[in-house]
Amino acid sequence: MALGPRLDLRQSQSLVMTPQLQQAIKLLALSNLELETYISDELERNPLLDTGGISTEAPDTADSSDLEPQSEVKGSDEILSSGPAEAESNLDLQNEADQFSNNSLTESDGQLSGALDGTLGMNGASSSSSGVGGEAPDFENMLVAETTLSEHLMKQAGAILSGADLFIAQHVIDQIDECGYLHCDLLELANRLGVGLDDVKSVLSAVQSLEPVGVGARDLAECIALQAKEADRYDPAMARLLDNLDLLAKGALPQLKRICDVDDEDMMDMIAEVRDYDPKPGLTIGGGDVRAVVPDIFVAERQGKWVIEINSATLPKVLVNRTYYSELKDGAQDKTSKEWLNECLADAGWLIKALDQRQRTITKVATEIVKQQENFFRQGVEHLRPLTLKNVADAIEMHESTVSRVTSNKYMSCSRGTFELKYFFTSGIQSSTGGEAASAEAVKSHIKSLIDGEDPKKILSDDKLVKLLKERGFDIARRTVAKYREALGLGSSVQRRRQKALQGKAA
């Protein structure tokens, strides 16, 4: 066989992400308000695109009994012909990629915090603004001056401390940074104030009992321990885990299991708990602005049938200005100008087609969600079924990644309120009676109803909640009950007992 250069012809197939396909994928994941901003940018870039303003016409509707719900872009002067199947198959080429962000703590804890994935990102403080005099007040922009963390803590300390203890607390709080960590030597502080070390430790213990939970800690381990104690989740195994966070950061799980004396399942649960705690509790004071949610989809029952409507009130009318195109075409003499004009026309057509397909896909996914969760819309959250992206994708013959994009950053409004589309996708809890599995949201609803109805003199522990839920047909572990309870914003039995005792005294 001779060795040397030669020319060969080969035929192959490959998937190429064209700019038009990238645009269609991007539009599918945008909410209506984000889409409005995107279209505004395109209007500035492309002279052939025009808009008639915000649409005030009746929204496009689709009956949930229709297997092929249709929608269109209002006011479009031209919609290029293309089969929906082709556009849908193009949108399925790219899978969703999860993005995680890690937040460093202090300089000494930065490396450890970065290694512990999944910690919650905190919002920084934002400046306040006020309305302009002489005009109608803009209530969305009228913000009250934010309370600092020191002010927040001193207000609480003044309610439980007095005299010398309050004096010490003020100096302790002054040494707490914006993340909630105490940066001072207690002995040095005691000497400077002329008080005993035990007095400073006692006051620090009181400060660490204030909200937000975890404030006043001297390192990451103590911060997490304070939160675990408040949640009634601080057991010997958790204590040993927190004493060895450096091993967790290194991923030395076999060594940690031996130290904590737990199996694989318990170790994973404990790690998940650690990641759920807030490493920067101080940043929860003085958060960002509260923004109103504008629904992208409306659901209503009409004559016994569910009707799905796209909220076209937030969608601009997009059209191709054919008159302006003719004027520019007549004036274009050189080849470069003609090519640029044709490119603008093609881009405008692709945008309109992508908008049309976006609305069709959203309507189709929303219709299937309503079909799958009809009992929720009729009877409430306790009848929410377990549902996955794959269930919906298989039913409407689309890829899971397409369904994932459609349900991101979009909200559905119905008679029971406004919900993010992701809300309807929940994991299943197996029934203890062998019946149909229930969704996690339904179990949360039962936990909330049990806690709301508990006797103030007989606060329900997590173990008791497990027994009561089992009587209702839900066989779940204590850790799962605690996780769902925390997700609902409900405190531990200790916290609720203390809260209801204060409410009783106030009454």
PyMOL commands that set and color helices and strands:
alter all, ss='L'
color gray80, all
select helices_A, chain A and resi 19-29+32-45+84-91+110-115+139-141+149-160+163-174+186-193+197-207+220-230+236-242+245-250+253-260+264-276+281-284+312-314+322-331+335-372+374-379+381-383+389-396+400-406+421-424+440-452+462-471+478-487+493-506
alter helices_A, ss='H'
color red, helices_A
select strands_A, chain A and resi 49-54+61-63+297-302+305-310+316-320+411-414+417-420+428-429+438-439
alter strands_A, ss='S'
color yellow, strands_A
deselect
rebuild
show_as cartoon
